[in-house]
């Protein structure tokens, strides 16, 4: 059984990687095209509304998604009850957003936000129709089907957004892209999932799962609000263009860090849930996942900070250059994100949603403190505080795993420090070499990326990193297998 679970997890990881990379890759390309067709302030207008739609979406789920994944034996009654609950909640919350839209527009002083939010609120109802299908695909580690859903939906909705932007619809092309993504996602989820709702509903089933999910709902609400609180503060006290620069920098930073983390996180949670009764196996699995994450994420974040200037010029154009310092500082935040995710996945998988909630409350107080202190000194000061808060949050996230599975933060740091050291050396090499050449932005970017990849591989070989050696073996085994045919 352990070998079967390992093989299933590896297969799920590969398809989850294709899912995340494909989806984010399509969104990235679409975003580049839209950034050249639209203005920074138009992206800022959409950013002002994201917190409201994200909070409403968290209420629609109400923690039942994680509860359904964590529960060992689920019934048709469980899934159907959640399906109808999601639809009911989405209709209620969509109506609330429509009613509040004029007041939200007044808060920001931007009348156009009212009709934008009213249209975007329809995504809640649309998404609710495919939410259970999505959860069951995740629980069953069926990421091949999920990959198809996200790729098709991202591509088709991207075409809608680009077409409308090209024909001069401005900010409404971004709104249409979001609605289109929700519609296509639901259509393909129903096509690729065998689950269908029946006329079953049980309050008892909802109550049982809500005992676990309620704490995740509370922590999810806190997480969603505070993940987007910077958008609210910047949108309120700075210009839409400033918010547009921030959101574009944040999107570029999140492309590698959150894509990679979501790949591991979506697989780790259901896998850890399967072996939740064996803490030693959970610890070994967490250690392997953690080192794999930082082996890839650390050089990506360091490299992104170093090449930020030419990257923005080549991809987005010179009009987006003000976002470069934001991007470089946000890369410090991106360094920590996978570390948070893997520690929290273990707590969720072991059913400790009470500790999960306690941690989220504490961390959000730190974020509130950071914003209250730094906002008056500008966006860069807020991002600097964000990086410091992220470091403190990592300590808090790792604290309880020492008690539960015996994997303390000091053990984690011992396992990963060499990966950060290598990434920092690579970044230093690329940074120094940059001053020896005088290329145009495109050639400079190619030179920086190429030299960074070569430097990191050489450093990994010199320090004989375990994860690097293991990846080499997997690749060589895969090549030998192919050559045998």
N, C-alpha and C positions, 0 to 999 in steps of 0.2 A: 504493500500500500504506500509506504513512503516514496518508493521510486516512481510509482504511478502518479502520485500527487506532484512530485517534482517535475515529471515530464509534462503533466497537464499545465503546471504553473509556467514552465518554459514556453510551451506553445501559446498559452494565453498572453505571456509577456511579449512574444514576437508580434502577435496580432494586435495587442494593445499598443505596441510601439508604432505599428503601421497606422492604427487608428489615430493616435495622438499626433504623430508626425504628419500624416496625410491631411488631417483636419487643419492643424495649425499651419501646415505648409500652404494649403489652398487659401486659408484666411490671410496668411502673410502676403502672398502674391496679390490677392484681391485688395488688401489694405494698402499695398504699395501703389497700385493703380489708382485707387480712390484718393490716396494722399496727393497724387499729382493732379487729379481732376478737381479736388475740393480744397477748401481753405481750412487752416487750423481751427478757426473759431467754429466751424460747422461740426468738427469732431468734438469740440468742447461742449456744444449744446447737447449732443447725445450723452456725453459723459455726465452732465448734470442730472440726468434722469436714471442712470444705471442703478443707483442705490435703491430707488423706490421699486423698480421692477425686480431687483435681486432680493430685496426683503420680502416682497409679496410671493416670489417663487419659493422661498424658504418656508413660508407659512403653508403653501400648498402641499409641500412634501411632509412637513410636520414631523420629521425624523423617522417616518415609516419606511423610507427607502433603506436606511442603514439597519433598521430593526428587521426588515425582511431578509436582508443579506446575512445578518448575524444569527438569526433563528435557524436552528438545525433542521427541524422538520416543519415545512410550511404546507398549508392546505389550500385548496381552491377557494375556500371561504375567506382565508386571509387575503389572498391576492385580489379577489373581487371586492372585498370590503374597502381595501385601500384604493382601488380603481375608482369606485363611486365617491369616496371621500375626497379624492383629489379633484374630481370634476366639480363637486359642490363648492369646495373651498376656492377653486380658481374662478368660478363665476362670481362669488361674493367679493373676492379681492379685486377682480377686474373692475367690478362696479364701483368699489371704493376708490380705486385709482382714477377712474373717469370723473367721479364727483370731486375729488381733491385736486384734480389737474389745474383748474384756474388759480387755486391758492398757492400751489407749488410754483406756477409761472410768476405769480406776484412776488413770492419770496425771492426769486432770482432776478426779478425785473425784466423778464423776457417773455412777452405774450405768446410767442410761437411755441413755447414749451407745452402749453395746454393741449392743443390738438395733437402734438407729437406723442405725448404720454397717453392720451386716449387711444391712439392707434396702437402703440406699443403694448398696451395692457392686454390686447387680444392674444398676445403670445402666451399668456398664462393659461387661458382656456385651451388653446391649441396644444400646448406642451403636456397638459394633464391627460390628454387622450393616449399618449404613448409612454407615460412615466413608468407604469408597471412593467410594460414590455422591456423597457430599458434596464430596469432593476433586475429582472429575471435573466436577461442576457449577461449582466455583470456577475450575478450570483453563480451562474452556470459556467463562468469563464469563457463564454462564447463571444470572444472579441473579434472573431472573423466577421460575424454578422454586424457587430457594432461598427467595425471599420468601414464596411460598405455603406451603412446608414450615414455616418458622419461625412464620408468623402462625397457621396452623391449630394447630400443636402448642402454642404459647404460650397460645392462647385456651382450648383444651380442657383442658389441664393446669391452667390457672388456675381454671377452673370446678370442677375436682376439689378443689383446695386450698381455695377459698372455701367450697364446700359442706361439707367436713369441718370447717373451722374454725367455721362457723356451728353445726354440730351438736355441737360441744364436744370434738373430737378433739385439740385443742391442737397441740403440736409435730409430731404425726404428720401433720397436714394439710400441713406444709411438706415432709416426707419424701415423702408421696404425690404432691405436685406435681412433685417432681424425677423420680420414677420415671415418672409419667404423661407428662412432657415427653419423656423418652427413648423411650418406647414409641410415642407419636404421631409423633415425628420420624422414626423408622425406617420406620414405615408409609408416611408421605407421601413419603419419599425414594425408596422402591421404586416408588411410584405415578408420581412425576414424572421419574424417571431411566430412561433406556433401557438402561443398563448392567446386565448380569446375569453372575454368576460362572460360570465353567466349571471343569471338573476339570483344572486346570493349576496347577503349582507349580514354582518354580525357585529353588534356593538361589543360583545364579549371579546371577539378577536381583536378589534381595534384597541380595547382597553389593555389587553395583555401586551401587545406590542408597544403601546404608548408608554408603558412603564419604563421601557428602555429608550424609546424614541423621544420622549418628552425632554429628557436632559440634553439629547443631541439637538432637538429643536431649539432649546434655549441657547445652547452654545453656538448652533448654526446661525441663529439670528444675530447674536453678538458678533460672530465672525463676519457675517455678510455686511452688517452695518459698518463695522470698523475697517473692513477691507475697502469699503467705498467712502469712508468718512473724509478722506483726503480730497476726493472729488467734490464733495459738498462744500468743504471749507474753501478750496481753491475757486470753485465756481461762484461762491458767494462774495469773496473778498478780492478776487483777482479777475482779470478779463477772460472771456471765452477763449481767446487765442492762447493765453497762458495755460488754461486747462487743456486745450488741444495739444500743446507741446508736452505737457505732463502725461496725458493719456497715451500719446504716441511713444514716448520714451518708456513708459510702463509696459506697453504692448511689446516693444522690441525686447525688453529685458525678460518678460514672462515667456516669450516664445521658446527659448531653450529650457529655462528653469522649471516652469510649470508643466511644459510638455513632458519632460523627462520624469518629473515627480508624479504626474498623473498616470504615466505608464506603470510605474512601480506601485503607486498607491492603489490603483484599481485592482491590481492583481494581489497585492500584499494583504489587503483587508479580508477578502474572502478566503485566501489561503491560510492566514493566521487564525481566522475563525474556525477553520476545519481542524486545526491542531491546538486549539485553545486550552485543552486539558493537559498539555505537555509543555510547561514553561521552558524547559531546556531546549526543545526543538524550536520554540518561538524565538529564543535568544539567538540560536545559531542562524535562523532564517533572517532575523533582523540585522545581524552583523553582516551577513552576505549582501543583503539589500542595501544597507547603509554604505558599505565600501564601493559597491557598484555605482551608486548614485553620485558620490563625491568624485569618483574617478573620472566621470564624464562631466559633471556639473561644474566643478571647480575650474578646470581650464576653460570651459565655455564662458563662464562669467568673467574671469580675469581677462580672457582674450577679447570679449565684447567691450569691456571698459577701455582697453587699449586701442581698438580699431573704431571706436564710436564715431570719431570725426569723419573720416572718409566713408564709413558705412552709411551714415545719414545723407551725405552729399550724393552718393551713388544711387541709393535706393529711393530716397524721398525728395531730393532736390535741396538747393541752398536755402529755400524759404523755411525749412525745418531745422536749420542749424541751432537755433536757441534751445532745442531739446537735448543737445549733446551733453552738457554738464549734468542734466537731470538723469540721463541714461547711465552715465558713468557712476554716479552715486547710487542709483537704484541697483546696480550690479552687486553692491555690497549686501543689499537686502536679498537679492537672488541667490547669493552664496549660501544663505542659511535656510532657504525655503525647504529643500529636500530633507534637511535634518529635522525640521518641525514635523513634516508630514509622516515620516516613517515612525517617529516616536508616538505620534497621536494615533496612527493606524493600529499599533499594538494595543493601546488602551481601549480603543473601540472594539477590536476583535476579541479581547478578553472580557468584554461586557462591562467595563468600568466607565460607563457614561457619567457617573457621579464625579469621578476625578476629572474627566474630560471637561465637564461644565465648570468645575472649580478652577481649572487652569485657564479656561477661556475668560472667565470673569476677571481674574487677576491680570491677565495680559492686556485685556481691553482697558483696564484702569491705567496701565502704563502708556498705552496709546493716547488716551484722553489727556494724560499729564503731558505727554510730548507735544500734542497739538496746542494745548493751552499755553505752553511756554514758548514755542518756536514760531507760531504763525505770523506774529508781528514782524519777524525778521525776514520773511520771504519763503519762497518755495524750497530753495536749497537748504535752508535751516530745518525745515520740516522733514525733508528727506534724510538729512544727517541724523536727526532724532529718530527717524524710522529705522535706520541701520542699527543704532545703539539699542533701541527697543527690541529689535529682532534678536540680537545677541543675548539679551537678558531673557527673552522668551524661550530660547533654546535650552537654557539652564533649567527653567521651570518645566518644560515639556519632558526633559530627560530625568527629572528628579524622581518621579513615581515609578519609572521603569526599573530603577535600582531596587526598589522594594518588591516589585511584582515578579520580575524575571531575572533580577541580579545583574542588569547591564547598566552600570552607572555612567554618568557623563564623562568621568575621567577615563573609563575604559573606551568609551566612544571616541574621545579626543585622541587617545593613544592609537586607536585603529585608523584614524583618518588624517592625523596631522601631516604625515608624509605626503599625502595627496595634495594638501594645500601648499606645502613647501614646494613641490614640483611645479604646481600651477603658477605660483608666485615667481619662481625662477624663469619659467617660460615667458610670463608677462614682462619681466624685466629685460630679457633678451630681445623680445620683439620691440619693446619701447626704445631700447638703445639703438637697435639696428635701423629704426625708422629715421633717425637723424642723420644716417649715412647716405640716404637716397633723397632724390627730389623728383618724385613722379607725380603725375596727375592723380586725382583721387581714386580712379578705378585701378590703375596699375599699383598704386600704393596699397590699396586694400588687398589685392591679390598677393602682393609681396608679403604683407603682414600676416595674412592667414596662412600662406604656405610656409613661411619661416616658423610660425607658431606651432603648426602641426608637426613639423620635422623636429623642432626643439623638444616638444613634449614627449614624442616617441623615444628620442634619444635618452631623455632624462628617466623615463619609465624603465628603459632597459638597464641604465646604469644603476638605478636603485632597486632593480628586481622586484617591482611591485607585484604582489600576489594577484590582484585583480587583472592586471595587464597580462601576466603569464597565463592565467586561466582563460582569458579571452583569446589569446593566441592559440591555445589548445583547442578551443571550441571552433575557431575559424579553420585551423588546419584539419581537424577531424571532419568538418563539413566539406572542405575541398577534397579530401581523400575519398569521402563517401561519393561525391559527385564524379570523381575521376574513375571510380570503380565501374561505372555504367558506360 
